[in-house]
């Protein structure tokens, strides 16, 4: 018996899993660069959110056409890849369609037949996605932040899916033994006549070739995810689980601010005295770089699907402002990747590179264009919160650099002096009622 194919398969499988594991470790390391945040509360609601949003696609189907197509691809791709288990067993032990040996013929036929129908539906849905993106050119796919790589990345995945579905059907169509069973070949029986006239040996070579390319394609696809926006296939589940449960618009209370205020109000503390030797440095207010954000926000950045729903709902973007919530997430992820590579280069420590998320990636104009309306948060199909990052960076500008726009500085001065945003004396604030 020739064991070379089994050995080659084992090597390919190990390499694929090892490289994937390596990238997962990098991903976890980068996310852990964020500040700690307690998200252990109300686990029952968190599990429900994950089941409804990530698994049930409840927010995706709010746009019916794209939502239905995505559900088809999502369900089809997951269910079809159940067959990967059979492929792995066959590849390791040299068997052929081990499922036929352990399952009754009708059950196996039903499963493969279902896979074939789903493969066709996935193929058709992907074609529609490609047309929407490249022929109809829906506006949200062609915003300024969608440069060559984001656009190409989306298409690469579509091509990947079309090829994998085609290989699966060709593999079945050229498997003479499977076709002779006349069970489960719901779609492939119509493809098989295309190979009429081919010798049995040729059919076997085509079938084996499709088998190999199919499993190698899946391993390549798995490892491509780390570099792609399609990482959300894996991260949507933890992202929806750890998403904020607070009502939209509710600000979080900064512990660092509370601590500073308590210290200033303590009569036993001289606010003008120099810090004692070895005393803890005051916490930084807000965020200017990715390490200042919390780890859930960094998880958000990696989970971003770049679908553009957030940007298409953003009133600032709609009215021509520079802000794009999708770009906020893409910039955060790009900077985080840059910081991660810096750490790798410097053997585990970050060496100041003279850059930061603020100004080098995200401009102040973008930050102050935001109306804080939460439309982007509501629109995201996987519970990403671009607004939380915007607010943290605004906090840094206001509280660390006193760099708020003049309109805001005037308002805050009025509140401090008059108890209201308007430049009226407190005694005159109710004069309007006499008019």
N, C-alpha and C positions, 0 to 999 in steps of 0.2 A: 504493500500500500504506500502511495506517495504522500508523505506528510509535509512536503514543502509548502503547499497552499495554506495548511493549518498554521505552520510556523510563521509564514508571512502575515497571515491574518492576525495572529497573536501579537506580533511586533507592531503592526499598524494600530491595533487596539490599545496596546500599552502606551505607545507614543502619543496617541490622541488623548488618552485619559491623563497622562503625566503633564502634557502641555496645558490642558484645560485646568488641571489642579493648580499648576504654577500661576496661571493668570487669575484664578479665583483668589489665591493667596494675595496677589498684588492688589486685587480689587478690595479685599477686606482690609488690607493694610491702609490703603488710601482713604477708605471711608472712616477708619478709626482715627485718622488725623484730626477729625472734627471734635468739637467740644462734647462732653458728655451731656446727655439730656435724659430725664426720666420719662419713659413711655411704657411703664409697667401697669398703668391703671386700666381699669375697665376692659379686661381681656375678652370678656364675652362679646362686647361690641366690636372689638378689634377683629376677632375671628369672623364675626358676621360681615363686617366690611370687606374683609379679604374674600370671603365666599361670594358675596354679591358683586363686588367690583372687579376683582382680579379673575375669579373663576367664572362668575356669572355674566361678566361683561355688561353690567347694568348701565354704566355711564357711556359705554361705547355706542350702544344702540339708540342713544338720543338723536343721533343723525342716522336715520333708518338705512339709507343705501350703503354708506360706508360701514355702518355697524353690522348689517346683515352679512356683507361680504367678509368682514373681519371675523365674525363668528364662524362662518364656513371654513375659512383658512385655519383659524385657531383650533376648532374641533377636529377638522380633517387631519391637520398636520400631527396633532397629538395622538389621535386614535390610530392613524396609519403607522406611526412609528412604534406602536405596540409590536408590530411585526419585526422590529429591530431585535427583539428578544430571540425570535426564531433564527434570524440571520446570525446573531452572535453564537448561538448554540451550534448551528450548522457549520459556521466558520471555524470554531474551536475544535469540534469533534469529527468533522468530515462527514456529517450526515447531510441529507437533502430533504428539506421540508419536514423537519422533525415533528411539526404540528400534526401531520397526517398520522403519525405513529402513536401520538398520545391523545388525540381528540377524535371523536367519531367523524366520519366523512361529512355528514350534513352540517355539523357544527363548524368544522374547519372551512367548509365551502361558504357558509353564511358569513364567517368572519372575513375571509379573503374577498368575497363578493362585496361586502360592505366597504372594505378598504378601497376596492376598485372604484366604486361609485363616488366615494369621498375624494379619491385622487382626481377624478374628472371635475368634480365641483371645485376643488381647490385650484386646479389648473385654470378653469374658466374665471374664477374670482380674481386670480392673480393677473390674468389678461386685462380684466376690467380695471384693476388697480393701475396697471401699466398705462392703459389708455388715459385714465383720469390724470395721471401724473405727467405723461409725456406728449399726449396729443391734445387733450382738452386743456392741459396746463392750468389746473385749478390754482387760483391766486396764492393760497396759503403755502403751496409747495414751491413758490418761486419768489419768496421774499428775499431781501438782501442777504440775510444770514445763511441762506441756503446756497452756499458756494459749491464748487465742483465736487468736493468729497461728500457732503451730505446728500446731494442729488444722486451721485454715482452709487453711494452706499445703498440707498433705497432701491435702486434698480438692480444692483448686484443680488440683493436678497430675492427680488422677484424672479430673476433668472435662475437663481439657485433652486427655488421652489418649483419652477416649471420643469427644470431638468430632472430633479429628484422624482417628481410625480411621473414624468415620462419614462424614466428608467424603471420604476416600479411596474408600470403597465407592460413595458417591453419585456421585462424579465418574466412576467407571467405568460405573455403571448407566445414566447419562444420556448417555453418549458413544455415539451411534448407530453410528458407524463401528466403534468397538471391539466393540460388541455383535454387529454383523453378521459379524465375523470368527469368532465362536463359538469362540474360543481364548483361554484365560486368564480368562474370565468365570465362574469356578467358583462364586463367591458372588453376584456382582453380577447374574447372569442371573435370580436370584430376587427381586432388588430392583427390577429394571427394570420389571416389570409394574405396580408402584405408580404409575408415571408414564404408563401407557397413557392415551391420549386427549389428552395434551399435544402441542401442535404441535411441529414440528421446531425452530422458532425458540425456543420456550419451553424445550425440552430443552437447546438450545445455551446459553441464558442460565443455566440451573441448573448445567450442567456447568462453564461458565466461572466461575460464582460459587463452586462447590465447589473448583475448581482454585485460585482466588485465595485463598479463606479457608484452604485447606490450607497453601499455602506461606507466607502471612502468619502463620498460626498457628504454624508451625515456627520462623519467625524470632522471633516473640514468645516462644515457649517457650525458645528458645536464650538470649535475653536475660533471661528471668525466672530462669534457673538461678542467677545470681549472688546473688539475694535469697532463694533457697530452699534447703531442706535437700537438694534434688535436685542440688545442685552435686556430690554424690558421683558422679553419672554420669560426670563428667570427672575428678575428683580421686581416685577409688578406685584408679586405675592408678598414679600416682606415690606415693600413700600406702602401698600394699602393697609397692611397690618399695623405699621408704626405711624401712619398718618395722624395728624392732629385731630383730636376729638372735640376741640373747643369750637364754639360757634364762630362762623366766619366774621372777621372784623374785631374779634377780641384780642387785645394786645397782651403779650406775656409780660409779667413783671420781672424786670431784670434784678437778679439777686445782687449783682455788683452795685447797682444804683442804691438799692435798699441799704446795703452795708455802708456805703459812703455817707448816705444821709444820716444814718444812726450814729456814725462816728462824728459827723459834724455837729449833731445835736447833743452829744455827750458833754456835759459841763466839765468833765475831768480830762477831756482831750483838747489840747491846744491845736487848732487847725493850721496854725502857721509854723508849728514846730517841725523841724526836720525829722524824717522817719527814723525810728530807732534802728540801730545796727542789727541786721539780720531780719528785719521786719518784712512781712510779705508785701510785695509791690501791689499797688492798687490795680484792680482788674481793669482790663480794657473794655471800654464801652463800644458796643456795636462790632462791626466786622469790616476789615479792609482787605483781608485775604482769606483763602479757603480754610486755613487752620483756625480762623476765628468763628467760623460757622459751626453748627452742631452736626453730629454725624448723620442725623436724619435728613438734613438739608443736602449733605453730600450724597447720600443714598438717592435722594430725589434727582440730583444731577445725572447720576449714572442711569437712572430709570427712564429719563426723558425719551419719548418715542419720536420726537421731532415732527409730530403730526401737524402741529401748527394750529390746533383748535384754540389754544390759549391766546395766541396772537390774533387770530381771526375774530375773537370776541373782545379784545382789548380796545376800549374806547380811545385811549391815547394813540394807539397804532392806527386805528380806523380814521382818525382825524389828521393823520400825517405826521404825528410825533415820531421821534426816533426810537422810542421804546418798543421792544418786542420781548414778551415774557419767554418765548422759546429761546431767543438769543441769550437771555440771562442764564438759563439752564445750560445751554451749550457752552457758553463762556466759562461757567463754573466748572463744568466737567473738563474742559480743555486745560484750564489752569491747574486743576487737581491732578491731571495726568502729568503736567509739566513738573509739578512739585514732587510727584511720585518718582519720576525719572531722575530728578535732582537727588533725591534720597538714595536711589540705587547707585548713582554715579559716585556719591560721597560716602558709600559704605554704611548706610543706615542713619545718617544724620542730614538734616537740611542745611545747605549752605546758601546764605542770602544771595539771590541772583539779581537784586535790584529791581525786581518787578513785584506786582501784586495784582489781585483781582480788580481792585478799584483803580481806575484811570488807565491801566495797561490793557484791560479787557473790557470792563464795563465803565462807560463814561458817566459823569455826573449829570449830564443832560438826560440820559436815559433814566436815571434814578428819580430825578425830580419831575419827569413827565408822568410818572405813575399817579393815578387818582386814588389808589388804595381801595378800589371797588370790589376786589375779589372775583371779578369775572373770569380771570385766568384760572383761578383755583377751582371754581365751579365747573369750568369747561373741561379740565383735564380728565381724561378717561382712566387714569391710574393714580389719582389723588396727589399729584405733585403740587407744591406750593411755591411758585416763583416769588410771590409777594413777600414771604417771610425773609428771603434773601435781600430783596430790595429794602425792606424796613431796617434790617440789621446794618446795611451799608449806609443808609440815611442816618441812623443813630450815630455811627462813627463820625460822619461828617459834622453833625450838629454838636455832639457831646465831646468829641476829641479835638475837632479842628475848628469849631465855631464857623462852619462853612455853609450854613444854610443860605438859600436865596434871600435877597433883601426883603422880599414880600413876607417871607416867614419870620425873618428877624424882627420886622416891624410889628407883625402880629404878636409874637412872643413878648416883645417889649410892652405892647399895649396890655396884654394879659397880666404881666407882672405889675404894671403901674395902675391899671384901671379895672382889673378883674374881668376884662372882656376884650375881644379881638379888635374892637373899634376905638378910635382915638378920642373917646368922650370921657369927660370927668364922671366919676361914679355918681355924683349928685345929679347929673344930667341924663342918666341912662333911661329914665322912665318918662322923659319929656314928650316922647312920641304919643303917649296916651292922651295928652291934652290937645293935640292937633285936630 
